[in-house]
Amino acid sequence: LKYKNEIIEFSKLLLSSSAHLGFASSGEAFKMAAALPLSPVSHQLCRRSNRFWYNALTPRFCSPVFSTTSPCLIGVKGIGSSSQLRPRHPLISSAASTDYLLHDVGATVAVLGGAYALVLLFESLTKRDVIPQRLSRKLVHILSGLLFVLSWPIFSASTEARYFAAFVPLVNGLRLVVNGLSVSPNSTLIQSVTREGRPEELLKGPLFYVLALLVAAVFFWRDSPTGMISLAMMCGGDGIADIMGRKYGSYKIPYNPRKSLAGSISMFIFGFFISIGLLYYYSSLGYLHMNWETTFTRVAIVSLVATLVESLPITDQIDDNVSVPLATILAAYLSFGY
């Protein structure tokens, strides 16, 4: 009864348009429709379009917006081994493309505005001496990346959506380059994201940070746990490790006196739980389908690898915002396979 109205409306649509879609009878259309799963988000009959949709053992679902790029009912010419997609009417394709474009442009503006608002908030708190500058910088490090990952579902189901999302860290990266090269220095920005207040610092850790966000969005996006875990470890794990290490880091790691045992333990624990939280978040929205019996173990292994890499005495040779996401991406990809 939950889907009664949707099924009735869909049945009327099939009966009235089966001949137009190229079916021999409405019964043939119903057979094809029965083979397609209902989306738990929008109750639409279709399969989600991504590079894993062909795996029949791992069902995929539609996003909340009807996906005109997936092999759905619209445009289907037949069923069976000879199934082909009939080219859609130009007006339908154009309207769908326009909707996706407007949707993604709006989402990009909203996320970009939120990113700037977050930085301005902590700049204001620092100026008022509410929190120290060092803590402000770390909170921006933690929150900006995690909020960016959490914002991905507001983008459309189009294949180009990831590039709109990646535009946000790209803009921030260009801003860092302009200020880092002293072309148009912004003293407030420099003070809020650098350790020592020097413009050239923007071209190191902060720039690597936004590049990691861009890579995660473009190459992994919403249907891969790899990018999510890499950002969870870099933003949440590494960020909290620095805060806890400075406060409780009296016991140093024997092979690296610049790192503390408290910081490494914090990175593992918080990185693990933040990663699990992101995977659960995207699983609940239908983007991921995790086997939770093995996911906890895999995430724990990936978190351990990232923690060990962060603890190595290689900070002078390679920044943590490079070594941690790279190690996490490699470990997560080997663990999850995508």
Phi and psi in degrees as a GROMACS rama.xvg file:
@    title "Ramachandran Plot"
@    xaxis  label "Phi"
@    yaxis  label "Psi"
@TYPE xy
-60.172  -36.7373  LYS-2
-106.56  20.8045  TYR-3
-57.7908  -51.1649  LYS-4
-63.3118  -41.5632  ASN-5
-63.575  -41.1539  GLU-6
-67.1465  -40.1421  ILE-7
-63.2033  -46.9908  ILE-8
-64.3466  -38.8846  GLU-9
-67.2482  -36.9497  PHE-10
-63.8915  -42.9132  SER-11
-60.7203  -40.1663  LYS-12
-63.5781  -42.8187  LEU-13
-64.5802  -44.5087  LEU-14
-64.4975  -35.9705  LEU-15
-83.8701  -18.5438  SER-16
-125.224  8.61002  SER-17
-63.2607  -38.1113  SER-18
-67.2301  -40.0155  ALA-19
-65.1907  -33.6873  HIS-20
-80.3897  -6.07572  LEU-21
95.5483  14.8011  GLY-22
-85.2708  148.011  PHE-23
-69.2081  -30.4509  ALA-24
-156.371  166.872  SER-25
-67.6403  -28.2361  SER-26
-62.1415  -38.1146  GLY-27
-64.595  -37.3208  GLU-28
-65.5475  -39.5862  ALA-29
-66.2952  -34.7466  PHE-30
-61.943  -43.2319  LYS-31
-64.3976  -42.5677  MET-32
-65.769  -35.2845  ALA-33
-65.1038  -24.4871  ALA-34
-80.548  -9.18251  ALA-35
-103.098  134.297  LEU-36
-78.4025  151.773  PRO-37
-77.3383  135.839  LEU-38
-73.847  132.448  SER-39
-74.4819  -9.26329  PRO-40
-96.0172  -51.5622  VAL-41
-117.595  4.02468  SER-42
57.4372  34.6434  HIS-43
-103.291  147.944  GLN-44
-90.375  101.969  LEU-45
-172.024  169.789  CYS-46
-109.045  145.155  ARG-47
-73.7884  140.574  ARG-48
-92.9314  105.491  SER-49
-155.926  -179.239  ASN-50
-72.4932  -3.40385  ARG-51
-110.447  5.78765  PHE-52
-66.6191  -18.9644  TRP-53
-76.43  -10.855  TYR-54
-79.1735  103.175  ASN-55
-68.6053  -21.7785  ALA-56
-79.6847  -15.7081  LEU-57
-121.313  90.7263  THR-58
-62.777  138.69  PRO-59
-113.072  157.815  ARG-60
-127.198  163.882  PHE-61
-77.6535  155.811  CYS-62
-80.966  171.849  SER-63
-59.3735  -18.8702  PRO-64
-100.193  133.927  VAL-65
-57.7363  124.32  PHE-66
-90.2982  108.147  SER-67
-80.4155  -7.01238  THR-68
-92.542  -7.74988  THR-69
-91.6165  161.717  SER-70
-75.8816  70.2397  PRO-71
-94.3894  -168.654  CYS-72
-64.1211  -39.2084  LEU-73
-65.0814  124.607  ILE-74
90.6054  0.614867  GLY-75
-76.3884  132.323  VAL-76
-98.1561  -28.027  LYS-77
-164.521  -173.995  GLY-78
-129.175  172.26  ILE-79
86.0878  -162.739  GLY-80
-67.9729  -18.586  SER-81
-96.7082  13.7758  SER-82
-61.2831  132.442  SER-83
-136.397  158.232  GLN-84
-98.6642  122.694  LEU-85
-77.474  136.113  ARG-86
-56.3995  131.902  PRO-87
-71.4198  160.308  ARG-88
-63.0946  135.701  HIS-89
-53.1981  -36.5762  PRO-90
-66.5681  -38.1457  LEU-91
-66.7103  -47.1698  ILE-92
-62.3179  -41.9038  SER-93
-64.4658  -42.5993  SER-94
-64.6873  -41.8701  ALA-95
-64.3642  -43.0196  ALA-96
-62.2331  -40.9285  SER-97
-64.7505  -41.2954  THR-98
-61.5031  -45.6829  ASP-99
-62.1852  -42.7604  TYR-100
-61.8448  -49.1633  LEU-101
-63.0192  -40.6925  LEU-102
-58.7229  -50.0288  HIS-103
-71.4233  -35.2981  ASP-104
-63.3735  -43.9682  VAL-105
-62.1809  -42.6444  GLY-106
-63.9786  -40.9941  ALA-107
-62.2485  -45.3823  THR-108
-61.711  -41.913  VAL-109
-64.4348  -45.6806  ALA-110
-68.1529  -41.5506  VAL-111
-62.8733  -42.2987  LEU-112
-63.6213  -39.5461  GLY-113
-64.7219  -38.0551  GLY-114
-63.402  -44.6018  ALA-115
-66.6584  -39.0603  TYR-116
-62.9719  -38.32  ALA-117
-63.2295  -45.9841  LEU-118
-64.1276  -43.4764  VAL-119
-63.6317  -35.4894  LEU-120
-61.3197  -49.2385  LEU-121
-73.4717  -28.5889  PHE-122
-62.6544  -42.101  GLU-123
-65.444  -42.9622  SER-124
-64.1904  -35.5566  LEU-125
-69.1784  -43.0589  THR-126
-62.5803  -33.598  LYS-127
-85.6796  2.97728  ARG-128
61.9885  27.9548  ASP-129
-73.0163  -42.2807  VAL-130
-132.835  150.634  ILE-131
-69.2525  156.654  PRO-132
-60.4153  -39.4669  GLN-133
-63.086  -43.483  ARG-134
-67.5344  -38.6667  LEU-135
-59.2383  -43.9832  SER-136
-62.1258  -40.6284  ARG-137
-71.6849  -35.795  LYS-138
-67.1471  -36.7179  LEU-139
-64.2864  -40.8367  VAL-140
-59.1969  -43.4171  HIS-141
-72.9884  -50.8522  ILE-142
-77.0448  -38.8883  LEU-143
-62.7198  -43.1242  SER-144
-69.9001  -42.686  GLY-145
-67.9758  -39.7811  LEU-146
-66.4822  -32.5056  LEU-147
-63.099  -44.8383  PHE-148
-64.135  -41.2568  VAL-149
-66.5569  -20.5937  LEU-150
-83.6011  -11.2433  SER-151
-56.5816  -37.3502  TRP-152
-63.7412  -17.5646  PRO-153
-77.8518  -10.0082  ILE-154
-81.2437  162.28  PHE-155
-74.3567  179.001  SER-156
-87.5271  4.09537  ALA-157
-69.8151  156.84  SER-158
-70.0437  -18.793  THR-159
-89.1471  -3.83981  GLU-160
-59.7403  -37.6031  ALA-161
-61.1782  -31.6375  ARG-162
-74.1875  -32.3822  TYR-163
-65.9202  -42.4813  PHE-164
-63.2764  -40.3621  ALA-165
-66.9494  -18.0893  ALA-166
-64.1356  -28.2237  PHE-167
-64.7938  -56.0567  VAL-168
-66.3167  -26.5858  PRO-169
-63.1863  -45.6472  LEU-170
-62.0645  -43.4796  VAL-171
-65.4836  -35.072  ASN-172
-65.0298  -42.7579  GLY-173
-63.9026  -36.5214  LEU-174
-63.8376  -41.0136  ARG-175
-65.0901  -40.4291  LEU-176
-64.0844  -45.7052  VAL-177
-60.077  -43.9753  VAL-178
-75.7182  -34.7948  ASN-179
-67.2272  -32.386  GLY-180
-85.9085  4.12622  LEU-181
60.325  25.833  SER-182
-67.5243  -44.7499  VAL-183
-146.1  75.472  SER-184
-65.1029  137.179  PRO-185
-116.155  104.642  ASN-186
-61.6502  -35.0468  SER-187
-65.5686  -45.2058  THR-188
-62.0188  -44.2337  LEU-189
-61.0287  -43.5195  ILE-190
-68.6186  -30.58  GLN-191
-82.0855  -22.0614  SER-192
-124.516  4.27201  VAL-193
-115.726  159.633  THR-194
-79.001  -44.9408  ARG-195
-113.068  3.28716  GLU-196
77.9908  21.5323  GLY-197
-101.481  133.821  ARG-198
-56.5717  -37.3465  PRO-199
-64.4476  -18.5301  GLU-200
-64.881  -26.8732  GLU-201
-61.5739  -25.1892  LEU-202
-85.9745  3.90325  LEU-203
-111.307  -107.992  LYS-204
-52.9949  -51.543  GLY-205
-60.1662  -39.7252  PRO-206
-68.2742  -41.489  LEU-207
-62.5491  -33.7842  PHE-208
-62.5269  -50.6275  TYR-209
-69.8697  -29.1098  VAL-210
-67.0764  -35.8208  LEU-211
-64.4818  -38.9814  ALA-212
-62.7492  -42.7405  LEU-213
-64.0962  -44.8145  LEU-214
-62.5508  -42.7008  VAL-215
-62.3669  -39.2313  ALA-216
-71.0228  -44.902  ALA-217
-75.1783  -43.9572  VAL-218
-94.9991  -18.5088  PHE-219
-123.254  -48.426  PHE-220
61.6229  -151.78  TRP-221
-83.7533  -15.7347  ARG-222
-105.343  19.4831  ASP-223
-135.774  130.93  SER-224
-73.3064  -16.8087  PRO-225
-61.116  -51.6406  THR-226
-64.2005  -39.0331  GLY-227
-63.6991  -45.0635  MET-228
-67.0325  -38.1384  ILE-229
-62.3503  -40.3534  SER-230
-74.9585  -31.8545  LEU-231
-63.237  -40.6893  ALA-232
-73.4543  -40.3615  MET-233
-71.8281  -46.8042  MET-234
-80.1995  -59.214  CYS-235
-76.2474  -54.1468  GLY-236
-63.0425  -55.5699  GLY-237
-67.7148  -38.0716  ASP-238
-64.1771  -46.4764  GLY-239
-70.143  -32.2212  ILE-240
-58.9972  -40.1911  ALA-241
-66.4304  -42.8694  ASP-242
-64.1374  -48.1949  ILE-243
-69.1284  -36.0511  MET-244
-64.5522  -39.5596  GLY-245
-69.8837  -30.2408  ARG-246
-87.7049  -39.2203  LYS-247
-123.333  20.4306  TYR-248
-91.3285  48.6654  GLY-249
-74.559  -29.1132  SER-250
-95.659  116.101  TYR-251
-91.5482  155.492  LYS-252
-73.5389  130.19  ILE-253
-53.9386  -39.2984  PRO-254
-90.6626  -0.375609  TYR-255
-153.997  91.7937  ASN-256
-65.4801  -10.0878  PRO-257
-84.148  -10.3334  ARG-258
-115.842  148.834  LYS-259
-111.219  157.704  SER-260
-66.3194  -38.8872  LEU-261
-63.534  -39.6597  ALA-262
-65.119  -43.0585  GLY-263
-67.5754  -40.9587  SER-264
-63.9885  -41.3813  ILE-265
-63.6026  -40.5298  SER-266
-62.2831  -44.144  MET-267
-63.7184  -48.726  PHE-268
-66.2525  -52.3176  ILE-269
-70.3179  -37.4334  PHE-270
-61.3169  -40.5654  GLY-271
-63.0337  -51.5161  PHE-272
-69.9969  -35.8913  PHE-273
-66.3588  -39.1149  ILE-274
-61.8484  -47.0121  SER-275
-60.6642  -40.6054  ILE-276
-62.4546  -42.1287  GLY-277
-66.6838  -40.9295  LEU-278
-64.9153  -39.8984  LEU-279
-66.37  -40.3748  TYR-280
-57.8424  -48.829  TYR-281
-76.3885  -25.33  TYR-282
-69.158  -40.618  SER-283
-66.2825  -24.7022  SER-284
-89.5675  -3.94759  LEU-285
90.2079  5.5968  GLY-286
-82.7481  -31.7119  TYR-287
-120.758  151.791  LEU-288
-132.132  93.4805  HIS-289
-94.8757  145.763  MET-290
-91.4618  97.5001  ASN-291
-68.7031  -16.0116  TRP-292
-67.1356  -29.2868  GLU-293
-110.508  -17.5484  THR-294
-61.7217  -42.7189  THR-295
-60.4822  -42.3551  PHE-296
-66.5262  -42.5546  THR-297
-64.181  -43.4812  ARG-298
-65.8426  -37.2355  VAL-299
-62.9118  -40.7124  ALA-300
-65.5115  -44.7406  ILE-301
-62.6974  -41.5427  VAL-302
-63.7546  -38.3559  SER-303
-65.9321  -43.2419  LEU-304
-60.5812  -46.8569  VAL-305
-62.8636  -39.2563  ALA-306
-65.5026  -42.6219  THR-307
-64.2176  -41.676  LEU-308
-64.7244  -41.041  VAL-309
-65.002  -28.5882  GLU-310
-81.8952  -11.8096  SER-311
-68.6565  148.357  LEU-312
-80.8279  60.9634  PRO-313
-124.981  13.932  ILE-314
-61.4343  -33.5971  THR-315
-70.3415  -25.0996  ASP-316
-92.3277  -37.4337  GLN-317
-144.249  129.816  ILE-318
-67.1926  148.585  ASP-319
-60.6899  -29.7331  ASP-320
-73.5609  -3.29737  ASN-321
-108.299  -50.1385  VAL-322
-66.662  -41.4746  SER-323
-67.0651  -51.9355  VAL-324
-64.3821  -36.3651  PRO-325
-65.1922  -45.9664  LEU-326
-64.0574  -39.3892  ALA-327
-67.2871  -42.4746  THR-328
-60.5656  -45.3205  ILE-329
-62.9434  -47.4555  LEU-330
-66.3999  -41.8891  ALA-331
-68.234  -39.532  ALA-332
-65.2167  -39.5493  TYR-333
-68.6141  -31.8468  LEU-334
-77.8481  -43.601  SER-335
-100.193  -23.4873  PHE-336
85.3313  1.21056  GLY-337
